[in-house]
Every structure is written in C-alpha cells, then in structure tokens.
Amino acid sequence: MELFNYLILGFSVALQPMNLFYCFIGVVIGTLVGVLPGLGPVAAMSLLLPATYHTSPVASIIMLSGIYYGAQYGGSTTSILVNIPGEASSVMTCIDGYQMARKGRAGPALGIAAFGSFIAGTIGILGMVLIAPPLVDFALKFGPPEYFSLMILGLMILTFLTSSSMIRALMMAALGLVVGTIGLDNISGLARFAFNIPELLDGVGLVPVVMGLFGISEVLLNIELKVKREVFTAKVEGLLPTLEDWGKSIWSIGRGTVIGFFLGILPGGGAVIASFVSYAIEKRVSKHPEEFGKGAIQGVAAPESANNAAAQGSFIPLMTLGIPSNVVMAMLLGALIIHGLTPGPLLLSQNPELFWGVVASMYVGNALLLALNLPLIGMWVQLLKVPYSILFPIIILFCLLGSYSINNSSTDVLIMMVFGVIGYFMKKLSLEAAPMVLAFVLGPMMETALRQSLIKSKGSFSIFFARPISAICLIFAIALVVMPLLPWFRRRRPGATLEQDDVT
Amino acid sequence: MKKTFLISDLFWIGIAAAFCYGGIQLGFGSFHSPHAGFMPFLAGLILGLLALADLAIGLVNRWKEDKEDREIWANISWGKLLLTVALLFVYTILFSTLGFTISTILLLLFLFRVMEPKRWWVVAVSSVACTGLFYLAFKVGLDSQLPRGFLGF
C-alpha cells in the first residue's frame, strides 16, 4: 500500500507540466544523440548539465535521465538502417537488424526494437519500484569498508566484462584513480598536482574528461575513416511486427529484460554489457543459432530489450547506495551534487518526490519514446543523411562550448582537448575508456572510504575481511581478477567469446 | 616487433612513476594515518605494476594477440588529423582574446573545408549561420558567459 502511495506521489510529480516538458525535451535529445553517431548520451548530458542549474532538481534529473534511456531507443535506428551503431549499446543490434533491413524487413526490425524497448523499460521500472526500497534499508548498514569494497567490486566487474585485455582494462582503471587524485585532498585540504593552476584545485572536471574521451576522440577517429553510409529509406514500411514475429521475439524480450535489468543493477554493469550478454545467451538458447547474423528478429529484440532494462536498473545503485554503476550514472551523480542532493540511502526518505518522480517520469518517457520512434521514423532517417563533413564541426563545437560553459574557463577546454587526444590513442590501441572514467569518478570516494577504514582499524587491512558484506564483495572481486588467468576460462570470458563470434 | 604497444606501456610506466614520486613528495603517511600522498602513490604503483606486467607479457609472447603497427596506423589522413587538432588548440587559446563570434566563425570556416572541399561562399554562409545558432543556444538559451574578446563581441 505504501508503494502504491509513493507511485501516486511519483506520477503527480512527473505529470506536472514543467516536468512533463523536461521529460519530453530529454527523450527527444536522447533519441537525437542516439541516432547521430559520434555524440552519445554522456556527451549530451555533460553538455546540458550547466543548463539544469536554473531548473528544479527533479526537472533536471528527469531531463538527464530521459536523455539516457532515449539514446537507447535512438541508437537502434542507425544500427538497423545504416549498420553504424549510434550508441555502443546498439552494437549488437547492427548484426541482425541491418541484415533484416537488407532483406526489406527494416520496418519490423525497427518496430520490434521499439516495442521490446518499451516492454523492457516498463518491466524495468516495476523492478526499480520493488527492489529500491528494501535495498535502501540494506544500504543503511554500510560503513566505509563496505563502500570501498563495493566500489572495488564494481570496477572489477566492469574490467572483467570489457572486450579487451583485462590487464589493460585494469590499467585504465588505475589511470582513472590517478587522475582522480588531482586537486585538493578531501581530508587534509592539501593541493595535489595542481601546479598553481586555480582550476585544478577542484580537481579535473568530469565533463571535460568525458567530452574529450568520448566526443573529441570519436570525431578524430571519424576524420580518418571513409565510411560509406547506405541508408535503407525506401523499404521502411510495416512497422508493426506480425504475429509470427511476436511469437519468435516475446521470450527473447523477456530474457533480455531480466538479464539487462540485473546487469544494470550490478555496479560496473550497464546497457552495453547487457546487450552483449543477452545477444550471446539468445544465440545459445536458440534452436536455430545459424540464423543469427543473417537477420534473426530475436537478435534485435533481445539486445534492444536488455539495453533499455539495464538503463532503468542502473539507477538503483545510484539512488540507493550513492554509487554510480557506469559513466552515465556518474554524470547523474554530478547533477545531484550540483543541486545540493546527496545520493544514497537517505535520498529516498528525505526527497521521496525526487526519487519517485524520476521513476514515474521514466514510464511517461517510455510512452513518449514509443510515440516518437515509430511515427517519426522518417524524420530520424532524414537526420542520418546529414553528411559527416557538416556534422563533425558541429559536434566539435558542442564539445568546446559545453566544456567552456561549465566554469567559463578555457582551462577546461584545454583539459578536454588533452583527453581528446589521449582518447584517440586509447581507441587506436583498443584501451577502454569506460573503466578509466568510472574509476576517475569513484576514485575520490574510494580514497575517503579507504583512509577512513584504515584510520578506524589502526592501519589493519583485516577490517575489509572482518565485515561480512565487505568480505563477500572483495572475495568476488578477487575471483574476477584470478579467473581470467585460468586458460580454460580465458577462452570463455564473455567479452572474448563475443569478440570472436559476433563482433567481427 | 610491435613498437606501438611497447611505447604505450613505457608511457604508462612513466606516468605511474611521476605520480608515485609526487605521492612521496606530498607525504605517504602510514597505514594507520594515511596522508595526502597515500592514494596518488598507491594508484601510481598499481598503474606501474600493471603496465610492467603488460609489457612483460607482450615481450614474452611478442604481442601476438595485438594488431600490427601497420594495421593501427594505416590509412590515416595525418594532414587532416593534425590540422584539426592544431586548429582546436589554437581556438582554445584564442577563444578568450578574439571572442566567441570571430574565433568560432574562423574555426568553422576551416573545419567545414577540412573534410570536403566546398565553395568558399557556402562555407562562409554555413559558418556564420552555425555561429549564430550556437550563440542563440548557448548565450540566449543556456545563459552561458561566452567571451566577448577585445572587439567587444
């Protein structure tokens, strides 16, 4: 009954005209950046973060969340019609979605992607409603050792599931920790590696780092590529999947939703990993695995459902524990802090209108996305025809001005450029940026938790193993580091399997 | 020999060494009373050890699982790439002095020409129009404090 009351509170907040307007703006921008390759939800969110200073915290989080799950919808359009994933989480959709388009079935592919996303999003929200409150009670038992161990586990899961070498993913996580130490020390107030640059006293900003690593580096890579885009515009018809399509897809949508939701909750998990894992599982359980890669509708339904369910699930660790599970959630953490809110177990009791308002807005947003993505598909297709020679200067300018407008500082733009160049080389060498950014965000929190734990235990590391929750997290984390060393397991690691079988 | 990965590992080892040194300078403290240099030293040490391990693995199996140098650096339009990066750095430096309007028009003039040769008047009109739209979006819409520069706009 209490949950029901909270949901009513949520909808009363989400349906307020101003919040509805921001939800609409968020999902439109999300779909747009999902459709356009080179500008992802992280860059879009960091760009719009300064714009939310003047709005209420609820409206700004509703808009930023809308960008995230809107991008999951939009990303499928480019994957199916152009074979270029607008989003990393839509990479798997390319495989069968594009083949369906080539066979003249672009309509049902887009349709099942949209309906699958809607169903997954809806179930994901229900999952949030059921799981978040008990998790909050559980989170109240957390002290610094538990937080530290959970963050370590999150980083280990992310590095474990990345497709590149685990040792290099760990290296990038360590680099993130190192960069996170720049600025004033949280405990002593001493300046670290600031080199008398005032802007660096607050540390390196998240927005310039993210925009550089994800925005500028992508543009630099695209400059050298000569990608010929072939858009299947003439054959986009019959968006409603047939009964046969539904029969084939419904269980894939169900499995994708469950896998996606739980991988989304997991610290270190997220939409990208969820779509990869759900595709691999769908191929394993299928009676006709040979059809995958040749236009199987299940190959579109499963990853599209998974990435949307994961997008919803990943809000849970942020809202209940205050720990972002991926880069996008790190951006939301930043937004909450800007508005003077502390994400964590007390958020639900102190700001119920924010938590339940955002949850309810996701449902409203999902309905808006269904309306936006199916009837307006022609408009999104037109956007895909914008030549890259026009698109790339605009993306660059967005990044430059976005970085500048955070603090009105050219230093931030310079930092973004440096990380853009670093990101370019990282991509050339297949070094993952995601572990680096997550470690960069978690670094200061990890440092505080580690130092507080050590002070409390008088320098003994046994505190991390003496407390059950912390010990379990660390044992899992250690297992994740050790497992890839076993030759038998190395061949079966999720990232490695997918890389060999499908991505190529 | 895959020099790219060798150089990459050595680069990360260098970064790690710098942060370890910085950590010691700031003061490591002790485990029961960690100081400001504790985390930079620890994180730098982890980065250095991982890079060293990656280097050792690479040297032993001769980076057989990695791409060839040629594969990584082939088909790159170095001219376009370096010109774009240089332009962006110059823009960043001149942005405050020249002001948003002039520096952005100049940047877009070059960027629109870099990718595909188009007629100058098309490039000029597109640059001015884009600058105007960005001005509206950031200055009017988002209330950003864009620099005016010495000319006052």
Interface residues (C-beta under 8 A of the other chain):
Chain A: P50 A51 H54 S165 I167 R168 L170 M171 A174 L175 L177 V178 G180 T181 D185 I187 S188 L190 R192 F193 I216 V219 L220 I223 E224 P387 Y388 S389 I390 F392 P393 I394 I396 L397 L400 L401 Y404 S405 N408 S410 V413 L414 M417 G420 V421 F425 K428 L429 S430 L431 G443 E447 L450 R451 L454 I455 S457 K458 G459 S460 F461
Chain B: T4 F5 S8 W12 I15 A16 F19 G22 L26 S30 F31 H32 S33 P34 H35 A36 G37 F38 M39 P40 A43 G44 I46 L47 L50 A51 A53 D54 I57 E65 D66 K67 I72 W73 N75 I76 S77 K80 L81 T84 V85 L88 F89 Y91 T92 I93 F95 S96 T104 L107 L108 L111 F112 V114 M115 E116 K118 S126 C130 F134 F138 G141 L142 D143 S144 Q145 L146
